[in-house]
Amino acid sequence: MDSLLILGGLLLILAGLVWLVMRAFGTSLLWGWASLLPPLTLGYLFRHWKSARQPVGLCALGVIPLVVGLTMLASHDGQRLADILSLKWLKPEISAPAALNFALNGELNGQPFNPQQGELMDGVLTLREGQDFFARREVVIRLPERSTGAVNLDVLPTDTGPLPEIEISWLLPEQELPEARRVRHGYTLHLALTPLAPNKLVGDFHLVLPPQFKTTLSGKVELFSNGLRYVDGKVDRRIDSRDTLEFVIEDYLQRRFATREVQLSPLPVIAVSSSTLDFSVEALINGLPQQVPLQLVKSPSGGWSVKGDRYARLAKHTQAPVVAAPAEPAKASVAEVATRQVDRRAGFSLQALLGNPQRYQGLTMHAVTLRGSQIEGRFRQIDNTGRIVLRQVRNGAGEASFTLDPEQVKTLELLEP
């Protein structure tokens, strides 16, 4: 409704101005041309008010719905009104710099091909033109072998054996679905790609398909080698990709267990279709297998993160603790060493517990919080929010579990070896 009022008011004002110019030309040719200049239009209004008052009245009538429409727009969408009044829409849109640089000449299916996206992941090279769900034009090359470093490949039309499969597709304006063609032999391909930090491949690309496909491409390409994207040298956590989730989880586990010795197992199949994901991950942490339940959440500004993550940044040179192998005991003390119990109270601390919770599973601990509360119980686990869970058995009343935030723990003492 507000848009209709604004549009109607502007049309009335425009009609009144046109009527005023026509009245001016009716008075004389000189006044007609003069009325096209705003300062001289005011002169015509004062000199020939009787002739100009009706067009001016129509303009004033258009001001009423214009003001009412702008008021209604400001009441429910003030930002939109501010954008309209700031005249930002008159300025040409400045496109963001391209993430990848291409210097590729040639054609695909007889049409110029200008890709904006490119990647080489899991042995599949993709060059894509267009930002929609279906690419306007696309080249897909499935390599016979996966490579994690430089790629050097040459294929001639007479070559046989396991060769890359080439697929080209295009979408015409009158089509709803793209057309695709596959080529398995009889083509020329040259790839000479070298890694470029942090996650790109750059180099020469040359492709010539048989004449009936009308496809010849040659030049320089730049490709992403994984699903990570970087902004100012840091991983952009807003990107919905499997690699982004793996980076977020691995970074969380390193800070939570205070070690860089984290080897994450492959994640389960995840459909990144919501802003909250719940699942368990398996990882080798300091050589020990761990299964950690996690909840990933996504915010519009910060991107993906682990819920309850309050762990400090890991020091640059943090390494896993090195445990020296004990010297072989003398024969006279073999029986004594075999029966001696390891005292885990030596070197125990809050950080040691967070770094290796399995070592202290089921042991009795005494905790004092910053508020002065004292809790004693057997250590059960570190939950998915990073909190310490102590279990306390009560006579005749079952058992009780206490959850402690590590940041609120003043002292933590291990009471048994």
Secondary structure, 3 states (H helix, E strand, C coil): CHHHHHHHHHHHHHHHHHHHHHHHHHHCHHHHHHCCCHHHHHHHHHHCHHHHHHHHHHHHHHHHHHHHHHHHHHHHCHHHHHHHHCCHHHCCCCCCCCCCCCEEEEEECCEECCCCEEEEECCEEEEEECCCCCCCEEEEEECCCCCCCCEEEEECCCCCCCCCEEEEEECCCCCCCCEEEEECCCCEEEEEEEEECCCEEEEEEEEECCHHHCCEEEEEEEEECCCCCEECCEECCCCCCHHHHHHHHHHHHHHHCCCCCEEECCCCCCCCCCCEEEEEEEEEECCEEEEEEEEEEEECCCEEEECCCCCCCCCCCCCCCCCCCCCCCCHHHHHHHHHCCCCCCCCCCHHHHHHCHHHHCCCEEEEEECCCCEEEEEEEEECCCCCEEEEEECCCCCEEEEEECHHHEEEEEECCC
